[in-house]
Amino acid sequence: MLDLALLDCGIGNLHSATKALALAGASPRTVTTPQEALTAQALVLPGVGAFDPAMVKLREGGWHEVLPQAIAAGKPLLGICIGMQVLFDGSEEGQRPGLGLIPGQVRRFRSEPGLTIPHMGWNQLAWAQPDGPLWHGGDAQPWVYFVHSYAAQPGHPADVAATATHGHQTFVAAIARPPLFGVQFHPEKSAAVGLQILRNFVRYAESIYG
């Protein structure tokens, strides 16, 4: 059984993520210290809230040092919502630097007539990496659930795994630089599609460890 760690860094709703991972066939263990995370085979970083408070929690807890170590060691990591945004260099939402694991910035949706911010509800994905390990075997344009006002802009187009459109703006909905992955949407709230993505992450991690 894959040793999957759900990271309790003080920035995420762990209950729904734990339930969804269990439905996806995993047996996640919640870890509260960076040292515990380094003993796991794969990591999931859920997050809600604002960028700067999330980075304060990550730095106060020492996660900002351990997560790059885990990625360098080849451990698969999936960031969800703010858990994806903190992987970047920084955000317009705050002043603090991000983890810098993926080059790029997180930017707010531009105002336009009739556009609701935050972007909240179901939206359709367009895969940029249709054969990527997390998306393989799914629908070509699945519907997933979003709640956000900011979206990542990777510095390298190759890191973009999926996009979606809000108003007249196309934004990055998922990123992939294996073993590092991130989704702006909430797979734990995205019904069968979300469970398939989580299941694929677990299978990808299992394939690494044989």
N, C-alpha and C positions, 0 to 999 in steps of 0.2 A: 504493500500500500504506500502510495506517495506521501511523504512527509510534507504537507502543505501548511504553511504558517499564514494565518490571518493577522495582520499587523495592527495592534491596538496602540496607535500613536497619539490618541486623543483627538483625532480629526475626523472619525468616521462612525457611521451607524453600523455596528458589527452584527446586530441581530439579523437583519434582512440578508446581509452578505453570507453569514454562516448558514442560514436556511437554504439559500439559493445554491451554495456550493455543495451542500449535502444532497440536494435534489439532483445536482449535476454528477453525483457519484463520488464526491470527494469526502474525506474525513478531516476537515481543517481543524487545527489547534490554534487557539488564540494565544499570541505571544505579546508580552507587555514590555520586554526589554530587548535592546538591539542584540545583545549576546545570544538570546534565544533564537533570534532570526537567523543568525549565522549558522546555526545547527540544522536548519530546515533545508529541504531540497528545492522548494519553490515558495514564492511569496505573493500575497495579494494585499495591495494597499488601497483600501477604500477611503474616500474623503468627502466631506460636505463642509460648506461654509466658505470663508474668504481666504485669499491667498496668504496674506501676511500672518494672520493668526495660525494658519496651518504650518508655515515655515518656522514660527516661534516654537511651536510644539515639537517639530522635528529636530530643531537645533537644541532645545533644552533637554530633550531625551537622548541626544547622541545619535539619532537615526541618520542625520545628514552625513555622518562618517561611515556608518555601517552599510547603508544601502548601496553606495558606489562599490564598496568591497564585495558585496553579494553579487552585483552585476558583473564585476571583473572576474569573479570566480565562476561565472557561467550559470548562476542560478536564475531560472525564469521568474520574472516579476510582472504582475499585471496591476497597473494603476487605474483606479476608477474615479471619474469626475475630478474633484480637486486632487485626488491621488494621482491622476494623470498630469494635471497642470503643474504640480510641483516638480515634475521631472525636468521641466524646461529651465532656461536661464533666468527668467523673471516674468512678471506680469504687470500690466497697466493697473491692476486692481490694488497694487501695493508698491512698497519701496524695497522690500527685502529680496535678496537674490534667491533663486530657486536652487534645486539640486544640481542643475547643469548636466544631467545625464543625456538629454536630447537638446541639441542646439536649437534656439528659437525663443520666441516670446509669446506670451498669452495676451490677447487684446480683446477689448470690449466690442460688442456688436455696434456698428455705426447706426445712428438714428436715421430712420427713413419714415415717410408717411405710412401710418397704419401698422407699423411694426411693433410688436409687443416685446418688451425686454423686462424681465428675463424670458428667454425662450423656454417654454414649458409645455410638455406634452409629447405626443407621438410624432415621429418624423421618419422619413425614409432614407436609408443609406445608399450610397453608390460606392462600391468597392473599388479601390485603386490597386489593391493586391488581392484579386479574387481567389488566388491559390495559396494565400498565406495560411499558416497553421491554425490561426484562430477562426478563420472565416470559411475554411474549406468545407464543402458539403452543404452549405446553407443556401438560402434563397439569394438570387442575384441582387434584389433590392428590398431587403427586409425592413420592417418597421420596428423602431426601438424608442425608448422613453428618455427624454431629456429634461433637465432642470438646470439652466445656466445662463449667465449674462456675458461670459467671456469664453473665448475659444483660442486654441493654440495655433500658432503659425510656425511650423518647423522651418529651420533654416535650410534643410535638405529635402527636396521633394520626394526622394526615395523613402523617407520615413513616414510618409502619409499612407495609411492603410485604407481609410474610408473617409468620405465626405458626405455632407448633407447641406441642405439649403434652407435658410430662414429669411423670408422676404426675398430680396434680390441678392443676398449674400451667401456665397458658398463657404462653408467652414469645415475645418478638420474635425471629424467625429471619432477617428481612431488612428493610432500610430503604431508602428511596428519596426523595431530594430532588434531582432532576436538576439538574446533571450529577453529583451525588454519590450513590453507592450503597454498600451494605454487606451482606454475608451472614455470619451467625454460623456456618453450616455450611461444609464444605470442598467446593467444586465440583470440585476436582481429584481428590477421592475419591468423587464421587457419580455415577460412571458416565455414562450417556447424558444424564441430566437435568443434571448439572453442566456437561457440555460444551455443552449447549444454552444454558445461562445465560451461559457465557463467550462463546459465539458471538453471542448477542444483545447482550452488552455491546460486542463489537467492531463489530457492525453499527450499533448506536446511535452509537458514536463516529464511525464512517465517515459516517453520515448528517449529522452536524454539519459535517463538512469537505467535503461534497459528493462 
